[in-house]
Amino acid sequence: MCRWSCRHCCQKCYESSCCQSSEDEVEILGPFPAQTPPWLMASRSSEKDGDSVHTASDVPLTPRTNSPDGRRSSSDTSKSTYSLTRRISSLESRRPSSPLIDIKPIEFGVLSAKKEPIQPSVLRRTYTPDDYFRKFEPRLYSLDSSSDDVDSLTDEEILSRYQLGMLHFSTQYDLLHNHLMVRVIEARDLPPPISHDGARQDLAHSNPYVKICLLPDQKNSKQTAVKRKTQKPVFEERYTFEIPFLEAQRRTLLLTVVDFDKFSRHCVIGKVSVPLCEVDLVKGGHWWKALIPSSQNEVELGELLLSLNYLPSAGRLNVDIIRAKQLLQTDVSQGSDPFVKIQLVHGLKLVKTKKTSFLRGTIDPFYNESFSFKVPQEELENASLVFTVFGHNMKSSNDFIGRIVIGQYSSGPSESNHWRRMLNTHRTAVEQWHSLRSRAECDRVSPASLEVT
């Protein structure tokens, strides 16, 4: 629909020659294209009801206001056509023109003959010489860096760099009996001892011994005798490990040379590690290997196997001291004479003390001794058991080896777990291995350790 239309003929204004210019011409205002008038929609619906469909040429060109006789003369028709044409021309001259908006695609970038995709530029920082050299870490390029790969160095280079001495040993696997034999022969050029607390009396000679184990399992370890006051010890000791051949090829032989000191603490001199997959185990062989520094400066104190059982009806706490292994050696000549002292602490008060018998000349004692403490069920949560391993000494005070605390004031997560398992399973014995700790470590974390001697 255009802007002007006729109500009767619905033709465009310049084709409405049948109508005269009167109030029948209606201006439809609004957005273009104009919406259909309501009266036109009503007329179209009435035509559909009457089943009469007319085209533009079939619509009668008869205005609504006619003469009494129902006809119009030709002069009237020509006048109305001229009047309508003149009015249309005048209205078209006054009709405001619609603004034309030229919408073009917006392109980002630099206009050029060849339109190439332009990527966003990245701001680059200009580094000064100080910033450039600050990125380097000198420790990574130092010759003393602990991250160096010692496997790529020869024994002569390792010996000249660390100066920790050399170790002579041999290995061979026995297919008939399915065990690995390790022979520790001797060592040479060991460095002088190091005193950490000034308690060492002899700073010129070491008391070396060797610990042997198969990684990653370090619990099944062996230990040679201590050689007194020498930097060139001769051991000549053999040890066997019962292990299948295929399993042995997946293990790594670790030999650690340790300096024994009764009045201070045992210090690690150096270590040698040999992957057994790289050697011919059946044929065997002898090696001189240079010692390298070890990350473990102190020797482990050993392990203790305990069993706990509580009987609520009798109010009895039963403790079984089963065995210990790889205890710290306290005597140079005959190993150790270890025994275990058990002390019951209620809150922060010492209640009862008991101890096992001591076994002579061993660091792997078997006790299998049982002890019973009377502890009411309401006092069980406030109870603590302090286990201390000593080396028996006839001439002076006993030598401290290690300690753990189990109960209310446990010395570590392993001890707390053992006590919790015992509380949850009454009338059932609960066994667990525990690594011994130093006296200072136990005193720092457990108040019950401070109440005992």
C-alpha positions in Angstrom: 0.0 0.0 0.0 1.3 3.4 -0.9 0.7 6.5 1.1 -2.6 7.4 -0.6 -5.3 4.9 -1.4 -9.0 4.9 -2.1 -11.4 3.3 0.3 -13.7 2.0 -2.4 -11.4 0.8 -5.2 -8.3 0.1 -3.2 -6.2 1.2 -6.2 -3.1 3.4 -6.1 -3.9 7.0 -6.1 -2.7 7.7 -9.6 -4.9 4.9 -10.9 -8.0 6.0 -9.0 -9.6 7.7 -12.0 -13.1 6.6 -10.8 -12.9 8.7 -7.7 -12.9 12.3 -7.1 -10.8 14.2 -4.7 -12.8 14.3 -1.5 -12.6 13.1 2.1 -12.5 9.5 0.6 -8.8 9.9 0.1 -7.1 8.8 3.4 -3.5 9.4 4.2 -1.9 6.5 6.0 0.9 7.8 8.2 3.5 5.7 9.9 6.5 3.6 8.9 6.8 2.5 5.3 5.5 0.2 4.0 2.3 1.3 5.5 0.2 -1.1 7.5 -3.2 -2.3 6.1 -6.1 -0.1 7.5 -8.7 -1.8 9.7 -11.5 -0.9 7.4 -9.7 -2.6 4.5 -9.3 -5.8 6.6 -13.0 -5.7 7.3 -13.9 -5.3 3.7 -11.6 -8.2 2.6 -13.2 -10.5 5.2 -16.7 -9.6 4.0 -15.7 -10.4 0.5 -14.4 -13.8 1.5 -17.7 -14.5 3.3 -19.6 -13.8 0.1 -17.3 -16.1 -2.0 -16.6 -13.1 -4.3 -13.0 -12.6 -5.3 -12.3 -9.6 -7.4 -9.1 -8.5 -9.1 -8.1 -4.9 -9.4 -9.9 -4.5 -12.7 -13.1 -6.1 -11.4 -13.6 -3.7 -8.6 -16.4 -1.2 -9.5 -15.1 2.3 -9.9 -18.1 3.8 -8.2 -17.7 6.2 -5.4 -19.9 5.9 -2.2 -21.5 9.4 -2.7 -23.5 9.3 -5.9 -26.1 11.5 -7.5 -29.8 10.8 -6.9 -30.0 9.0 -10.2 -27.1 6.8 -9.4 -25.0 8.0 -12.4 -22.2 10.5 -13.0 -21.6 12.4 -16.2 -18.4 12.2 -18.2 -17.6 15.9 -17.4 -17.7 15.1 -13.7 -15.4 12.2 -14.2 -12.8 14.3 -16.1 -12.9 17.0 -13.5 -12.3 14.6 -10.7 -9.4 13.0 -12.6 -7.8 16.4 -13.2 -8.3 17.4 -9.6 -6.8 14.2 -8.3 -3.8 14.4 -10.6 -3.1 18.0 -9.5 -3.4 17.1 -5.9 -1.2 14.1 -6.1 1.5 16.3 -7.8 1.3 18.9 -5.1 1.5 16.3 -2.4 4.4 14.6 -4.0 6.3 17.9 -4.0 5.6 18.3 -0.3 6.3 14.7 0.7 9.5 14.4 2.7 12.1 12.3 1.1 13.4 9.3 3.1 17.0 9.6 4.1 19.3 7.2 2.3 21.9 5.4 4.5 24.8 3.9 2.7 25.9 0.9 4.9 29.2 -0.5 3.8 31.2 -3.3 5.5 33.7 -2.0 8.0 37.1 -3.4 7.5 39.8 -3.2 10.2 43.4 -2.8 9.2 45.4 -0.8 6.8 43.8 -0.2 3.4 46.1 -1.3 0.6 45.9 -2.7 -2.9 46.4 -6.2 -1.6 44.1 -6.9 1.3 46.0 -9.2 3.6 44.9 -10.3 7.0 46.6 -8.3 9.7 47.5 -10.1 12.9 47.6 -8.1 16.2 51.1 -7.1 17.1 52.8 -8.4 20.2 54.4 -5.9 22.5 58.0 -7.1 23.1 60.0 -6.1 26.1 63.4 -4.7 25.6 65.8 -6.4 28.0 68.8 -4.5 29.3 72.1 -6.3 29.9 71.4 -6.6 33.6 68.0 -8.3 33.0 69.6 -10.7 30.5 72.2 -12.0 32.9 69.8 -12.0 35.8 68.0 -14.9 34.2 71.0 -17.2 34.6 71.4 -19.3 37.8 75.1 -19.7 38.6 74.5 -22.8 40.7 73.4 -24.7 37.6 76.7 -24.1 36.0 78.9 -24.7 39.1 81.2 -27.7 39.2 80.1 -28.3 42.8 76.4 -28.7 41.9 74.8 -31.7 43.6 72.7 -32.2 40.5 75.6 -33.4 38.4 75.2 -36.8 36.8 78.0 -38.8 38.5 77.2 -41.8 36.3 78.9 -40.0 33.4 82.1 -39.5 35.4 84.9 -42.1 35.7 86.1 -43.4 39.1 89.2 -41.2 38.9 87.2 -38.1 38.3 84.8 -38.9 41.1 87.8 -39.6 43.5 89.5 -36.4 42.6 86.3 -34.3 43.0 84.9 -35.7 46.3 88.0 -37.4 47.8 86.0 -39.9 49.8 88.0 -43.0 49.1 87.3 -46.2 47.3 85.6 -49.5 48.1 86.4 -53.0 46.9 83.6 -55.6 46.7 82.3 -58.5 44.6 79.0 -60.0 43.7 77.9 -63.4 42.3 74.5 -65.2 42.0 74.1 -68.9 42.9 71.5 -70.4 40.6 71.6 -73.7 42.5 70.5 -72.2 45.8 68.8 -69.1 44.5 70.7 -66.5 46.5 72.9 -63.5 45.8 76.3 -63.4 47.5 77.9 -60.0 48.3 81.5 -59.9 49.5 82.9 -56.7 51.1 86.6 -56.9 50.8 88.3 -53.6 51.8 88.4 -49.8 51.5 91.2 -47.3 51.1 91.9 -43.6 51.3 88.9 -42.8 53.6 88.8 -39.1 54.7 89.4 -38.2 58.4 86.3 -38.2 60.7 84.0 -35.2 61.1 82.8 -34.1 64.6 79.4 -32.5 64.6 79.2 -31.6 68.3 82.8 -31.6 69.5 82.3 -34.8 71.6 84.6 -36.9 69.4 87.9 -37.8 71.1 89.9 -39.0 68.1 89.8 -36.7 65.1 92.7 -38.4 63.3 91.3 -41.9 62.7 87.9 -43.4 61.7 86.1 -46.5 62.9 84.5 -47.5 59.6 82.0 -50.3 58.8 79.8 -51.0 55.8 76.0 -51.4 55.5 74.7 -53.5 52.6 71.1 -53.5 51.3 69.2 -54.1 48.0 67.1 -51.1 47.0 64.3 -50.2 47.1 63.9 -52.5 50.2 66.3 -51.1 52.8 64.9 -53.1 55.8 66.6 -56.4 54.9 70.1 -54.9 55.3 73.4 -56.4 56.5 76.3 -54.8 58.4 79.9 -55.6 58.7 82.0 -55.4 61.9 83.6 -52.1 62.9 87.3 -51.7 62.1 88.9 -49.5 64.7 91.2 -46.5 64.0 92.0 -47.0 60.4 91.5 -45.3 57.0 92.3 -48.5 55.1 90.0 -51.1 56.7 90.0 -54.7 55.5 86.7 -56.4 56.1 86.6 -59.7 54.1 83.0 -60.6 55.0 80.4 -62.4 52.9 76.6 -61.9 53.0 73.8 -63.7 51.2 70.4 -62.5 50.1 67.7 -65.1 49.3 66.1 -63.6 46.3 64.9 -65.0 42.9 67.2 -64.3 39.9 64.7 -62.2 37.9 64.0 -60.2 41.0 67.7 -59.7 41.7 68.2 -58.2 38.3 65.6 -55.5 39.1 67.4 -54.4 42.3 70.2 -52.0 43.0 73.0 -52.9 45.4 73.8 -50.1 47.9 76.9 -50.2 50.0 77.2 -47.4 52.6 80.5 -46.7 54.5 79.8 -45.4 58.0 82.1 -44.0 60.6 81.3 -45.4 64.1 81.4 -43.0 67.1 80.3 -44.1 70.5 80.3 -40.6 72.1 78.7 -38.7 69.2 76.7 -40.0 66.3 77.5 -42.3 63.4 78.3 -40.4 60.2 78.0 -41.6 56.6 81.3 -41.3 54.8 80.0 -42.2 51.3 78.1 -44.7 49.3 78.3 -46.9 46.2 75.3 -48.0 44.2 75.4 -50.7 41.4 72.3 -51.6 39.4 72.4 -55.4 39.2 70.9 -55.4 35.7 74.2 -53.9 34.4 76.4 -56.7 35.7 76.7 -60.4 34.9 75.4 -61.9 38.2 76.1 -65.6 37.3 79.7 -65.0 36.2 80.3 -62.5 39.0 83.0 -59.9 39.3 85.2 -57.7 41.5 85.0 -53.9 41.5 86.8 -50.9 42.9 84.3 -48.1 43.1 84.8 -44.5 44.2 82.6 -43.3 47.1 80.1 -40.5 46.4 78.4 -38.2 48.9 75.1 -39.5 50.4 72.1 -37.3 51.1 71.6 -39.3 54.4 74.2 -37.8 56.8 73.1 -39.9 59.8 72.6 -43.6 60.2 69.1 -45.0 61.0 68.8 -46.1 64.6 66.9 -49.4 63.8 63.4 -50.8 64.0 61.3 -52.4 66.7 58.4 -54.9 66.2 55.6 -54.6 68.9 52.3 -56.1 69.6 49.5 -54.4 71.6 46.3 -56.0 73.0 43.7 -54.5 75.4 41.2 -56.6 77.4 38.3 -54.3 78.6 36.8 -56.8 81.0 40.0 -57.3 82.9 41.3 -53.8 82.4 44.7 -55.1 81.2 47.0 -53.7 78.5 49.2 -56.4 77.1 52.5 -55.5 75.4 54.7 -58.0 73.4 58.3 -57.1 72.5 58.9 -59.4 69.6 62.2 -58.4 68.0 64.4 -55.6 66.7 66.7 -55.3 63.7 69.5 -53.2 62.4 70.0 -51.5 65.7 72.7 -48.8 66.0 75.9 -50.5 67.1 77.1 -49.2 70.5 80.2 -51.3 71.0 83.1 -51.4 68.5 84.4 -54.9 69.4 81.2 -57.0 70.0 78.3 -55.1 68.5 75.7 -54.3 71.0 73.9 -55.8 74.0 70.5 -54.4 73.5 67.4 -54.4 75.7 64.1 -52.6 75.7 62.6 -50.5 78.6 58.8 -50.1 78.7 57.3 -47.3 80.8 53.6 -46.5 81.3 52.8 -42.8 81.6 49.3 -41.7 82.7 48.9 -38.1 81.6 52.2 -36.6 82.6 53.0 -39.0 85.5 55.2 -42.1 85.3 53.2 -45.1 86.7 55.2 -48.3 85.9 58.5 -49.4 84.4 59.5 -52.8 83.0 62.3 -54.0 80.8 63.4 -57.0 78.7 66.6 -59.1 79.1 69.6 -58.0 77.1 71.1 -60.1 74.4 74.8 -60.1 73.9 76.7 -59.1 70.8 73.9 -58.6 68.3 72.1 -55.8 66.5 69.2 -58.0 65.4 67.8 -59.4 68.7 64.8 -61.7 69.2 63.0 -61.1 72.5 59.5 -62.6 72.3 58.7 -61.3 75.8 55.3 -60.2 77.1 54.3 -57.6 79.7 51.0 -56.7 81.2 49.9 -53.3 82.7 46.7 -52.6 84.6 44.9 -49.8 82.9 41.1 -49.2 83.5 39.1 -48.5 80.4 38.2 -45.0 81.5 42.0 -44.1 81.8 43.0 -45.8 78.6 42.7 -42.6 76.5 45.1 -40.7 78.8 47.8 -43.5 78.8 51.1 -43.5 76.9 53.7 -46.2 76.5 57.4 -45.2 76.1 59.7 -47.8 74.5 63.4 -47.1 74.8 66.2 -49.3 73.4 69.5 -49.3 75.3 72.8 -51.0 74.8 73.8 -52.7 78.0 77.1 -51.5 79.5 78.7 -53.1 82.6 81.3 -50.4 83.2 79.2 -47.2 82.7 75.7 -46.1 82.0 73.7 -47.8 79.4 74.1 -46.5 75.8 71.0 -44.9 74.3 70.0 -46.3 70.9 66.5 -45.1 70.1 62.9 -44.4 71.4 59.3 -44.3 70.4 56.1 -43.2 72.2 52.7 -44.8 71.6 49.4 -43.6 73.2 48.0 -40.2 74.0 51.3 -38.4 73.3 52.6 -40.4 70.4 55.9 -39.5 68.8 54.7 -39.8 65.2 51.9 -40.8 62.8 53.0 -44.4 62.7 52.7 -44.7 66.5 49.3 -43.0 66.5 48.0 -45.4 63.9 49.1 -48.4 65.9 47.4 -47.1 69.0 44.2 -46.3 67.1 44.1 -49.8 65.6 44.4 -51.3 69.1 41.5 -49.2 70.4 39.3 -50.2 67.6 40.0 -53.9 67.9 39.8 -55.0 71.6 40.9 -58.5 72.5 42.9 -58.8 69.3 46.7 -58.5 69.1 47.9 -55.8 66.7 51.5 -56.0 65.4 53.5 -53.2 63.7 57.1 -52.2 62.9 58.3 -48.9 64.2 61.4 -46.9 63.3 63.3 -45.7 66.3 63.8 -42.0 66.9 66.4 -39.9 68.7 65.8 -38.7 72.2 65.7 -35.1 71.1 63.1 -35.8 68.5 60.8 -37.6 70.9 61.2 -34.9 73.6 60.3 -32.2 71.0 57.0 -33.8 70.0 55.9 -35.9 73.0 55.5 -34.6 76.6 55.5 -38.2 77.9 59.1 -38.6 76.7 60.2 -35.8 79.0 58.8 -37.6 82.1 61.0 -40.7 81.7 64.7 -41.2 81.8 
